[in-house]
Amino acid sequence: MATTLTSKGQVTIPKQIRDALGLAPGCSVDFAVNRDGDVVVHKVGARTSRKPDRFEAARGKADVKWRTDDLMALLRGGD
């Protein structure tokens, strides 16, 4: 599996590798080089190891189904 290095030094980890390591957005990875010069990627922690930001904490909590026009009127102080 080949991938291309960007001008910022970034690469995309191929999906097969992400799946095999159980990597998801927010997971930490560690890179090492073994004696043969091969790069080894290790999963460091799960996504839950970081504190959710305030938007993640609130996501999916609303139990009111707003219509866009009603919400905009409320936010703008519509008459």
Secondary structure as the mmCIF struct_conf table of DSSP 4:
data_model
#
loop_
_struct_conf.conf_type_id
_struct_conf.id
_struct_conf.beg_label_comp_id
_struct_conf.beg_label_asym_id
_struct_conf.beg_label_seq_id
_struct_conf.end_label_comp_id
_struct_conf.end_label_asym_id
_struct_conf.end_label_seq_id
TURN_TY1_P TURN_TY1_P1 SER A 7 LYS A 8
BEND BEND1 GLY A 9 GLY A 9
HELX_LH_PP_P HELX_LH_PP_P1 THR A 12 PRO A 14
HELX_RH_AL_P HELX_RH_AL_P1 LYS A 15 LEU A 21
TURN_TY1_P TURN_TY1_P2 GLY A 22 GLY A 22
TURN_TY1_P TURN_TY1_P3 PRO A 25 GLY A 26
STRN STRN1 SER A 28 VAL A 33
TURN_TY1_P TURN_TY1_P4 ARG A 35 ASP A 36
BEND BEND2 GLY A 37 GLY A 37
STRN STRN2 VAL A 39 GLY A 45
HELX_RH_3T_P HELX_RH_3T_P1 ARG A 47 SER A 49
BEND BEND3 ARG A 50 ARG A 50
HELX_LH_PP_P HELX_LH_PP_P2 LYS A 51 ASP A 53
HELX_RH_AL_P HELX_RH_AL_P2 ARG A 54 ALA A 58
TURN_TY1_P TURN_TY1_P5 ARG A 59 GLY A 60
BEND BEND4 VAL A 64 VAL A 64
HELX_RH_AL_P HELX_RH_AL_P3 THR A 68 ARG A 76
TURN_TY1_P TURN_TY1_P6 GLY A 77 GLY A 77
#
